[in-house]
C-alpha cells in the first residue's frame, strides 16, 4: 500500500482523539545546528505560538488494526474497514518530510493494539527513537500509552515524548466492562501512576544533574468519552479527582460521535452531546482555575447540568445567600465566585481598589462582564438588589430584557426555557434541550 494511502486511513482513524492543548514545554533547538525543531509552551495543536505562528500537529495512528472489540470504537476488530499500519521508519520519514515542508510543528501518535500492548508500544517507541536520535528532531511529541503496557516500555516512551496520556475511556468500571470488556480499569490506572512517579522523579533529577533526562516534561493527560454510557454529569465530574491523584495537566471530555452501530450505543443518526461536553469543560475550568469542588457544582439530587446556564451562573442562582459581594472589600477567593469575574479581573480589582473605590464604570474597564456580575455585586455607585427570588434571577441571566432594575417584565407567553427554570414539566424537554444547544450555547 502506498504511504499516502496509509496516511489517509490512519489520520482518519485518529480524528476522535483529543489533542488540542498547549505543549507546556520549553526547549530550544540543538546548539550545534545539526538538528531540527524546538518547543514553546504557548501552544501546539490548533493554537498560536508567541511569535504568532499557527502550530499544528501530525495526528495519526501507528495502525488502525486492533485485537480489541470496543463497541464505541471505529477501529474495533469486528468493524469492516480498510486496515493499514506504518513501519517505524515510514512514520519517522513522513513526520520529517511534513516538518520540512512547514506543514506541522510536532507529532501526536496513538495506535490500535496489534498482537498485544507491548508489541504495539515497541513499534511506537522505535518510531520516536528514529525521530529523536537518527533524524535529530526535537519538536513536540505527544504519545498515547496503551493500557497494559509494561513499565519498561512506559518509561521508554516517557523519555522520548514531551507529553503522554492514558485514556480512561469511560467514566465507570461498569460501562468499561460492557462496552470495552478487554480493557481493565487496573491496566489503565497502573501506567498513570507510573507516569506520575516518573515525572516527580525526573523533576528531582533535573535539579541535581545538569544532563539528566526529563521524563514527560509536558505532563500527562487523559480522555473520557461522553454520551456512550449512561453516567450522570455528576459521576463524570467527580472523576476530576484524577487531577490531584495523578497530577494531570488536562482531562479531555469527548462527546461520543455515533460512528459505529451497536444495540448498546446511541442510535447511529443521533447527535453528539456537544452542549454537555461544553458544560463539562466549563465545570472543569471552574475546578482548576476557580477552586470550586465537584460537589458544589453538581450533587446527587441535581446530577446533570442546567442546559440554559453555565455552571457558575447556575451555582450562583442556587446560592443567593452568598451574595451580594462588595467588590471594594471582598477577598480574592470570594470575588472568583461571582459570575462575570475571572482570575485576571479579580486580580485587577484587588490591585485597583487600593487606590480608589470601584464603581460600575471602573469594573467595566477592568474587564468584569457586568451583564452577569451586576446582579451579584455591590459597587461604589450601584446595587441592583439580590432580594428577588432565584427563578427571576435565572430568567434575568438568560434573557436580560425580562429584568429591568429589579422588576420582572410581564409576558403573556413563557418561553420553554422559562418553564424549565420555574420547574414546570414540558412534554418535549429533549426538544427544549436541543433548542438550548443551538441558540444559547454561544450566548452564555
Protein Blocks (a to p, Z undefined) as FASTA:
>chain_A
ZZklmmmmmmmmmmmpcfbdcekiacdddfklpagcdddfkbjbhpacfkopacdddddd
fbfcdfbfcfkbmkbmklccddddddfklmmmmmmmmmmnomagbdcdddddehiamlmm
mmmmmmmmmmmmmnopabdcdddddehiafklmmmmmmmpmbdcddekiacfklmmmmmm
mbcfklmmmmmmmmmmmmmmmmmmmmmpmklccehklopaddddehjaccdfklmmmmmm
mmmmnopabdcddddddfbgcfkbccfkbccdfklmmmmmmmmmmmmmnopafklmpcfk
lmcccfkbcfklmmmmmmmmlpccdfklpcfklmmmpghiafklmmmmmmmmmmoccdfk
lmmmnopafklmmmmcccfkbcebjkbcfklmmmmmmmmmlpgghiacddfbdcfklmmm
nopacfblmlmmmmmmmmmmmmZZ
